[in-house]
Amino acid sequence: MQNKVQAYDNILALIGQTPLVKLNRIAEGLKGNFYAKLEAFNPGHSSKDRIALHIIEEAERKGIISSGDTIIETTSGNTGFSIAMVSIIKGYDCILAVSSKSSPDKIDMLRAMGAKVYVCPAHVSADDPRSYYQVAKRLHAETKGSIYINQYFNELNLDAHYRSTGPEIWNQTNGQITHLVACSGTGGTISGTAKYLKEQNPNIKIIGVDAFGSVIKKFHETGVFDANEIYPYRIEGLGKNLIPGATDFDVIDEFIKVTDEESAHTAREISLKEGIFAGYTCGAVMQAIKQLDAENKFGKESNVVAIFPDHGSRYMSKIYSDQWMEAQGFLNNQKVEETPQIQVIR
């Protein structure tokens, strides 16, 4: 009897069930046990695969999209890549409004995946007609047979992580997780994961990572949207200049802010010390953990899970480029890089 070929039907079957890996060298001296949920092991190399597949399949189930239609979305890059990937398999066209803050690597990847890309200025208000929010809305209105994913205000964003990421972390830690540390952009990842974990054990501490220049932390603490908090920053997919409806602030215990510079260096440190090629937001999460440890937020028995959202290959022209780091003023006498230099033999 011939053995059956062991193969997946298509690449979408690989979404989810990402590994949990203990952090060792980078966590030396920190109190507790630290684990990274490696979302780069999704086929689209980020946590956004989960929401892209879930939202699109829900639209199919409800009959609001069919083969040949167009999917439109705003993205800093990762969600767009995931949507483009799902669109290829399911037979949809894909149009993406992308922030100009997105790395050239991400934009090139979107085009390589067949998406039509509109690059919109990052440092304008959310209601500016040039913002990627407004451009996506306009394209949706102009494109017959289109749906607008609208991840920032789509409850299915949260639901995707409630159904997948949360249960995975609970099972992988055998229910022993004490803290979850995750970036908050749209808020879907942290909120959906936190909602599930809090249902299992309400004592688990949920800590969101925000950027300086973003309004999220202050809004969580005061309920006030303070436009004076907004200024340009470099980290992609972290923080916001509006309050995303996909963020459930009630399940998040606190927020901590990190800087562009420290997050970039910490991402490089993860790569060099753990062999995990970390994206910019991975660096932000690990930097937040260092700051939280300094504030004595963890104990010796703490089991801290950090969601590492994506892969370092998305940032080759940014944090892994010495030229870009130097242009930002991130390479200085106080911060000496450990990255080996290139030697050309002639």
C-alpha positions as CSV (number, residue, x, y, z in Angstrom):
1,M,0.0,0.0,0.0
2,Q,1.4,3.3,-1.1
3,N,2.1,5.8,1.7
4,K,0.1,9.0,1.5
5,V,2.0,12.2,0.7
6,Q,2.3,14.3,3.8
7,A,1.7,17.8,2.6
8,Y,-0.5,20.8,3.4
9,D,-3.1,21.9,0.9
10,N,-1.7,25.4,0.7
11,I,0.5,27.8,2.7
12,L,-2.5,29.1,4.7
13,A,-2.6,25.8,6.7
14,L,0.7,26.8,8.3
15,I,-0.8,29.9,10.1
16,G,-0.8,29.6,13.9
17,Q,0.7,27.2,16.4
18,T,3.9,29.3,16.5
19,P,6.6,28.1,19.0
20,L,7.4,29.5,22.4
21,V,11.1,29.8,23.0
22,K,13.0,30.5,26.3
23,L,15.1,33.6,26.2
24,N,18.5,33.0,27.8
25,R,21.5,35.3,27.2
26,I,19.4,38.4,26.7
27,A,17.5,37.7,29.9
28,E,20.6,37.2,32.1
29,G,20.3,39.1,35.3
30,L,16.6,39.6,35.0
31,K,14.3,38.3,37.6
32,G,12.0,35.5,36.4
33,N,11.7,33.2,33.3
34,F,11.2,34.8,29.9
35,Y,9.7,33.3,26.8
36,A,9.2,34.6,23.3
37,K,6.2,33.7,21.2
38,L,7.8,33.7,17.8
39,E,5.1,35.0,15.4
40,A,7.7,35.1,12.6
41,F,7.1,31.3,12.3
42,N,3.8,32.1,10.6
43,P,4.2,31.7,6.8
44,G,3.8,35.4,6.3
45,H,6.5,36.0,9.0
46,S,4.2,37.9,11.4
47,S,1.3,37.7,13.8
48,K,-0.9,39.5,11.2
49,D,-1.4,36.2,9.3
50,R,-3.9,35.3,12.0
51,I,-6.2,38.3,11.5
52,A,-5.9,38.3,7.7
53,L,-7.1,34.7,7.4
54,H,-9.8,35.1,10.1
55,I,-11.3,38.3,8.8
56,I,-11.4,37.2,5.2
57,E,-12.9,33.8,6.0
58,E,-15.6,35.5,8.1
59,A,-16.4,37.8,5.1
60,E,-16.7,34.7,2.9
61,R,-18.9,32.9,5.4
62,K,-21.2,35.9,5.6
63,G,-21.3,36.1,1.8
64,I,-19.9,39.7,1.5
65,I,-17.0,38.8,-0.6
66,S,-16.4,36.3,-3.5
67,S,-13.7,35.3,-5.9
68,G,-12.5,38.2,-8.1
69,D,-13.4,40.9,-5.5
70,T,-10.9,43.4,-4.1
71,I,-9.6,43.6,-0.5
72,I,-8.5,47.0,0.7
73,E,-6.6,47.8,3.8
74,T,-4.4,50.3,5.7
75,T,-1.2,48.8,6.9
76,S,2.3,49.5,8.2
77,G,3.3,46.5,6.1
78,N,2.8,43.3,7.9
79,T,-1.0,43.1,7.7
80,G,-0.7,44.0,4.0
81,F,1.7,41.2,3.3
82,S,-0.6,38.7,5.1
83,I,-3.7,40.0,3.2
84,A,-1.8,39.8,-0.1
85,M,-0.8,36.2,0.7
86,V,-4.3,35.1,1.6
87,S,-5.7,37.0,-1.5
88,I,-3.4,35.0,-3.8
89,I,-4.6,31.7,-2.5
90,K,-8.3,32.7,-2.4
91,G,-8.4,34.6,-5.7
92,Y,-8.9,38.2,-4.7
93,D,-7.3,41.5,-5.8
94,C,-5.4,43.4,-3.1
95,I,-5.0,47.2,-2.7
96,L,-3.0,48.5,0.2
97,A,-2.6,52.0,1.6
98,V,0.7,52.0,3.4
99,S,2.4,54.4,5.8
100,S,5.5,56.1,4.4
101,K,7.1,55.1,7.7
102,S,7.1,51.5,6.4
103,S,10.5,50.2,5.4
104,P,11.3,50.0,1.7
105,D,11.7,46.2,2.3
106,K,8.1,45.9,3.4
107,I,6.8,47.9,0.5
108,D,8.8,45.9,-2.0
109,M,7.5,42.7,-0.4
110,L,3.9,43.9,-0.9
111,R,4.5,44.6,-4.6
112,A,6.2,41.2,-5.0
113,M,3.0,39.6,-3.6
114,G,0.9,41.2,-6.2
115,A,-0.6,44.0,-4.2
116,K,-1.3,47.5,-5.6
117,V,0.4,49.9,-3.1
118,Y,-0.4,53.5,-2.3
119,V,2.3,55.1,-0.1
120,C,0.8,57.7,2.2
121,P,2.5,60.3,4.4
122,A,3.0,59.0,7.9
123,H,3.1,62.3,9.8
124,V,-0.4,63.7,9.1
125,S,-3.5,63.5,11.2
126,A,-5.8,60.5,10.9
127,D,-8.5,62.7,9.3
128,D,-6.2,64.2,6.7
129,P,-7.3,63.1,3.3
130,R,-3.8,62.0,2.5
131,S,-3.6,59.7,5.6
132,Y,-3.6,56.0,4.9
133,Y,-6.9,55.7,6.8
134,Q,-8.6,58.2,4.5
135,V,-7.0,56.9,1.3
136,A,-8.2,53.4,2.1
137,K,-11.7,54.6,2.7
138,R,-11.6,56.6,-0.6
139,L,-10.3,53.6,-2.5
140,H,-13.0,51.4,-1.0
141,A,-15.7,53.9,-2.1
142,E,-14.3,54.0,-5.6
143,T,-13.7,50.3,-6.1
144,K,-16.7,48.2,-7.0
145,G,-16.8,44.8,-5.4
146,S,-14.4,45.7,-2.6
147,I,-14.3,45.2,1.1
148,Y,-12.3,47.3,3.6
149,I,-10.7,45.2,6.3
150,N,-10.2,48.2,8.6
151,Q,-8.1,46.4,11.2
152,Y,-8.0,49.3,13.6
153,F,-11.8,49.2,14.2
154,N,-12.6,45.5,13.4
155,E,-13.6,43.3,16.3
156,L,-12.5,40.3,14.3
157,N,-8.9,41.5,14.7
158,L,-9.3,40.9,18.5
159,D,-11.3,37.7,17.9
160,A,-8.6,36.1,15.8
161,H,-6.2,36.3,18.7
162,Y,-8.8,35.3,21.3
163,R,-9.4,32.1,19.3
164,S,-5.7,31.3,18.5
165,T,-2.9,33.2,20.2
166,G,-4.4,33.2,23.7
167,P,-5.2,29.4,23.8
168,E,-1.8,28.6,22.3
169,I,0.1,30.6,25.0
170,W,-2.1,29.1,27.8
171,N,-1.4,25.6,26.6
172,Q,2.3,26.1,25.9
173,T,2.9,27.5,29.4
174,N,0.6,24.8,30.9
175,G,-1.3,27.7,32.5
176,Q,1.8,28.9,34.3
177,I,2.1,32.3,32.6
178,T,2.1,35.2,35.1
179,H,2.8,38.2,32.7
180,L,2.1,38.9,29.0
181,V,4.1,41.7,27.4
182,A,3.0,42.8,23.9
183,C,3.1,45.7,21.6
184,S,-0.1,47.7,21.0
185,G,-0.8,49.1,17.6
186,T,-4.2,48.2,16.4
187,G,-4.5,46.5,19.8
188,G,-6.0,43.3,18.4
189,T,-3.1,41.1,19.3
190,I,-2.7,42.2,22.9
191,S,-6.5,42.5,23.5
192,G,-7.6,39.2,22.0
193,T,-4.8,37.3,23.7
194,A,-5.4,39.1,27.0
195,K,-9.1,38.4,27.0
196,Y,-8.6,34.7,26.7
197,L,-5.8,34.6,29.3
198,K,-7.7,36.7,31.8
199,E,-10.7,34.3,31.5
200,Q,-8.4,31.5,32.5
201,N,-6.6,33.4,35.2
202,P,-7.6,37.0,36.1
203,N,-4.3,37.4,38.0
204,I,-2.2,37.3,34.9
205,K,-0.7,40.8,34.3
206,I,-1.1,42.2,30.8
207,I,1.4,44.9,29.9
208,G,1.1,46.9,26.7
209,V,4.1,48.5,25.0
210,D,3.6,51.9,23.5
211,A,5.8,54.4,21.7
212,F,6.8,57.9,22.6
213,G,4.8,60.0,20.2
214,S,1.7,57.9,20.6
215,V,-1.6,58.6,22.5
216,I,-2.3,55.0,23.7
217,K,-0.7,55.0,27.2
218,K,-2.2,58.3,28.3
219,F,-5.6,57.4,27.0
220,H,-5.5,54.1,29.0
221,E,-4.6,55.9,32.2
222,T,-6.9,59.0,31.9
223,G,-9.5,58.3,29.2
224,V,-8.3,61.5,27.5
225,F,-7.2,61.7,23.9
226,D,-4.3,64.2,24.0
227,A,-3.3,65.4,20.6
228,N,-0.3,67.1,22.3
229,E,1.2,63.6,22.8
230,I,1.5,63.1,19.1
231,Y,4.9,63.6,17.3
232,P,6.8,61.6,14.7
233,Y,8.5,58.4,15.7
234,R,10.2,55.6,13.8
235,I,8.9,52.3,15.1
236,E,6.4,50.7,12.8
237,G,3.3,48.9,13.9
238,L,3.4,50.3,17.5
239,G,1.4,53.1,19.0
240,K,-1.2,55.3,17.3
241,N,-2.3,58.9,16.6
242,L,-5.9,57.8,17.2
243,I,-7.7,55.4,19.5
244,P,-8.3,52.0,17.8
245,G,-11.6,50.4,18.3
246,A,-9.9,47.0,18.2
247,T,-8.2,47.8,21.5
248,D,-10.0,46.5,24.7
249,F,-8.4,48.7,27.3
250,D,-10.2,46.9,30.1
251,V,-8.1,43.7,29.8
252,I,-4.8,45.6,29.8
253,D,-3.3,46.3,33.2
254,E,-0.8,48.9,32.2
255,F,1.3,50.4,29.4
256,I,4.9,51.3,29.2
257,K,6.6,53.5,26.6
258,V,9.9,52.7,24.8
259,T,12.1,54.8,22.6
260,D,12.9,54.3,19.0
261,E,16.7,54.2,19.7
262,E,16.6,51.7,22.5
263,S,14.2,49.4,20.7
264,A,16.4,49.4,17.6
265,H,19.5,48.4,19.6
266,T,17.6,45.8,21.6
267,A,16.3,44.2,18.4
268,R,19.9,43.9,17.3
269,E,20.9,42.5,20.7
270,I,18.2,39.8,20.4
271,S,19.6,38.7,17.1
272,L,23.2,38.6,18.4
273,K,22.5,36.9,21.7
274,E,19.6,34.6,20.9
275,G,20.0,33.8,17.2
276,I,16.4,35.1,16.7
277,F,16.4,37.6,13.8
278,A,14.1,40.1,15.5
279,G,11.9,42.8,14.0
280,Y,11.8,46.3,15.3
281,T,8.7,45.7,17.5
282,C,10.4,42.6,18.9
283,G,13.1,44.9,20.1
284,A,10.4,47.2,21.6
285,V,8.9,44.4,23.6
286,M,12.3,43.2,25.0
287,Q,13.2,46.8,25.8
288,A,10.0,47.1,27.7
289,I,10.8,43.9,29.7
290,K,14.2,45.4,30.7
291,Q,12.5,48.6,31.9
292,L,9.8,46.6,33.8
293,D,12.5,44.5,35.4
294,A,14.3,47.7,36.6
295,E,11.0,48.7,38.1
296,N,10.8,45.4,40.0
297,K,7.6,44.3,38.2
298,F,8.7,40.6,38.1
299,G,9.7,38.1,40.7
300,K,12.0,35.0,40.6
301,E,9.0,32.8,39.9
302,S,7.5,35.0,37.2
303,N,6.8,33.3,33.8
304,V,6.8,36.2,31.4
305,V,5.7,35.7,27.8
306,A,6.7,38.3,25.2
307,I,5.0,38.3,21.8
308,F,7.7,38.8,19.2
309,P,5.5,40.0,16.2
310,D,7.6,39.7,13.1
311,H,11.0,39.0,11.5
312,G,14.1,41.0,11.1
313,S,14.2,40.6,7.3
314,R,11.5,43.3,7.2
315,Y,14.0,45.9,8.5
316,M,17.2,45.4,6.5
317,S,17.1,49.0,5.3
318,K,16.3,50.3,8.7
319,I,17.5,48.9,12.1
320,Y,19.9,46.4,10.5
321,S,21.5,49.1,8.3
322,D,24.3,51.0,10.0
323,Q,23.8,53.8,7.5
324,W,20.1,54.2,8.6
325,M,21.0,53.9,12.3
326,E,23.7,56.5,11.9
327,A,21.4,58.9,10.0
328,Q,18.9,58.6,12.9
329,G,21.7,59.5,15.4
330,F,21.4,56.0,16.9
331,L,25.1,55.2,16.5
332,N,27.1,57.3,19.0
333,N,29.9,57.0,21.5
334,Q,27.6,55.9,24.2
335,K,26.1,53.1,22.1
336,V,28.7,50.9,20.5
337,E,27.4,48.3,18.1
338,E,28.5,44.7,18.5
339,T,27.6,43.8,14.9
340,P,30.7,42.4,13.1
341,Q,32.1,44.5,10.4
342,I,32.4,43.4,6.8
343,Q,35.9,42.7,5.4
344,V,36.3,42.5,1.6
345,I,39.2,40.3,0.4
346,R,40.5,41.4,-2.9
